[in-house]
Amino acid sequence: MSFINKPFRYRNDGTVFWLIGINVVIFALMYFFGFRRLPFYLSMIPGLVIERGWIWTFVTYMFVHGGFSHILFNMFALFIFGSRVEKHMGSSEFLLFYFVTGSLAGVFSFIAYYITGFYGVMLMGASGAIFAVELAYAVFFPDAIIYIWGILPLRAPVMVLGFTALELIFSITGRSSGVAHLTHLAGFGFAWLYFLIRYRINPWRRLWMR
């Protein structure tokens, strides 16, 4: 077993709740305590990464949200899917997975924005990492049933791949402007690679060919 595949000692410390707490605190500082400049320093803005070397924003952008509905839906998804994924992976592995996929999604988005000349975009939100967590949920629990809007039952793989297909369509057509569809897709893609490289698991086989 190589270093890249060496597992952590299992522990379950409720890391998901710490992540949610940090997101909520930053949101509260922004909207209730007057720290209006905070998104400027934490969001990933390609022009500032280039001009000032603000590479920490490849991580911190995941903790900034643009409004109440933005943080509500992201934190709800992190709680629903992340809690069970963390319990299965263990807290150390979950943290590694969350930050690797989320950060790489930020780097990928930076490259895409740089190439296309969108230097002033403010990338914020945990959605890239949460898309990765949703893929992990589907890989670990392929028979789980998710009720969309509390009504429509879907198997976890159908839900995840369906959402991914929608993100791809929106990204190509330009619909739902203002939403970082490319970052969502990147989170999904890097999660797929994470399973291939670290777990030596082919997600496709877990999702459909068991």
Buried (B, 14 or more C-beta within 10 A) or exposed (E): EEEEEEEEEEEBEEBBBEBBEEBBEBBEEBBEEEEEEBBEBBBBBBBBBEEEEBEEBBBBBBBBBBEEEBBEBBBEBBBBBBBBBBBBBBBBBBBBBBBBBBBBBBBBBBEBBBEEEBBEBBBBBBBBBBBBBBBBBBBBBBEBEBEEEEEEEBBBBBBBBEBBEBBBEBBEEEEEEEBBBBBBBBBBBBBBEBBEEBBEBEBBEBBEEE
